[in-house]
């Protein structure tokens, strides 16, 4: 009875009074019903008690006489004179069809026992009634308050149960347990690679989509960017995005050495790092026109990134005609976008779409797609792209400025240790040479973009003829630089003002020149 | 589409009604059991009050059958146990046919 009455106040939609007068009235009614019910029962039991009392009395007086002359009822309308004998023998109904013959006094005792029971019942009922009477009082007070509708306000707090926690925004790992088992995956990857076959593009796409969905579910992209696991079996989803760079690199080397790039399809796709690097290989083998989009990520790649890029050149030379997936991390970005065919075999298809859109819109979709697609640092590089001469030029991060290169810090960009040192050495040497060329830097600056374009066009040519081993010898670099003095040198730490602007461009040119020239030189050699 | 939903709703409503009937049956059965329990408790206590001079009868149909006091007490005790077991199980015995009483 309480449940429906209690639900009343909450169910109603009437807004005016906070206490909702009709519901309160209903509550009161229900409570009063209970009270009246209790009262009725109590009355009933009181009657029973009275009856027992009368019975006791009768029993006490009955044995006074041996026999009584009475009018015996005969049916509903007739009586007959008779005698009441054996006045002391009483057959008592004990209950449940049990009878006992007792004396009058024993019967009195039984009756007394029953009366005890009755009294108990009455007491219980009285308690219930009292309880409900107090409730009624309270409800009356509520009603009065609601009628007054003045200062008293009902305080309510709605608990929104529809607040859902996103799945696994943070995973709390046990204190001494490894969240990822990278070593194991590495082994699997190797095995997988050996047994891998050429996969259809659609399979790849489907797999990518699935992985993407899994990624979203697990949401681990942002949290774990340090470790990347290469899973050769395509089983892991979110974790695949977080892969050990080292493992990826190692695996990649294995792959490049032993197997065709296409075999790495499955596995590579899962890795953020590898995607850019390996995909280029894959694309080369599969489509022949693939771009090394993933190289966007190479900005943060480890030292081996450049080497892998070099490997890209290998594949490219064989299959790809149009572009320049050239080993350089920066170049491929540009080139990739230019070619624009299967731009992304990146880890996320959304990025691909964004790229396509960007290509289609020729830079117009830049701002609109930034927000949704950025999930990893690599995305930023991919998204923040400048348009230079109608072509997409990835914005160089300030971390890659010349000033930083010459500073003590290492791993400023995609640089491998060797190349970095080479560059450094080169730069230093150049700086020495070009210390006096600061005046010419301005003019050179203008030339640089042009140079870059030239470089772009030149690169494909260089890409096709031979495979670039990826090693750049300092001597060659210097020698290669000499014919193009204006290109690489203008921006140097000596001109701190233009560092950021020029350094990016010059870096690109310098790098481009370095590898390109190196390859040329190797050709010659 | 609306018809489907309506049919579903109808089915659900019927289920609910059935459940309600079952519930009321169970409730009534339970109440009867409880009543019998209290009654038999009283009988047991009153039998305890009696002594050997009293003759105890059991009503079986129109017949009052003589019973011994001890036997009566035992029978009532067994009946009590039976009723408590029934209550504990939550099942209702045949409300019409009462094996203990006949």
Interface residues (C-beta under 8 A of the other chain):
Chain A: X91 X92 X94 X95 X96 X97 X98 X99 X100 X101 X102 X106 X109 X110 X113 X114 X117
Chain B: X36 X38 X39 X40 X42 X43 X45 X46 X47 X49 X50 X54 X55 X56 X57 X58 X59 X60 X64 X67 X72 X76 X79 X100 X101 X102
